[in-house]
Amino acid sequence: MVKRIAVFVSGGGTNLQTLIDAQASGLLRSGEIVLVISSKPGVFALERAERAGIPAFVIPRQQLGLAGFEARALELLAEHQIDYIVTAGFLSILSADFVQRFPNRIINIHPALLPAFGGAGFYGLRVHEAALERGVKLTGATVHFVTEECDGGPIIAQQAVEVRPDDTPEALQRRVMEQAEWVLLPLALEQVCAPH
Ligand code: GAR
């Protein structure tokens, strides 16, 4: 049975787009994206979902608070009979209570080689700023299961990316996306959804 996937987003949704493309090309075939939930209104990820014909909902996290967001998300997840949740560029930390309802069922993409540059406060461009400040020569991306420990759940897949001496946070973010995130996420998701 093809698994039913919800993708949680908060921004541009390039990782969502990668999954939509992987579905179209057949790379992702054991799972189907049937629901997109954005924690912010007006983000481009919503347009990507609409273009792909995937039902998309905004649950304004700032307005409703985390508890309000999660309560509405739970309703939508049940209505759409979701098997797996992917947090892709989703910038809220889910509560322990929420996470424990979906053991090994929530998959996150993080733009560093965890456990380096992970945890609360490490999101988006900040992760790459921290990597450059620390002077690491390799960084990358990690796909992992979400547990109540932020960025601390079991690792599914990692891909390393070289840091260049002249990198800016923006240049490094772009290279990590191109060489690691967009490659790794569809492969890891197919692996998780495939019958075994
Ligand atoms: C991506 O690099 C993603 O890994 C990161 O936000 C960026 C935006 O993704 N996520 C985190 O930092 C989560 N801690 P997007 O283009 O898919 O919206």
Residues whose N, C-alpha, C, O or C-beta is under 5 A from the ligand:
A	BS01	GAR	G11 G12 G13 T14 N15 L16 A88 G89 F90 I109 H110 P111 F122 Y123 G124
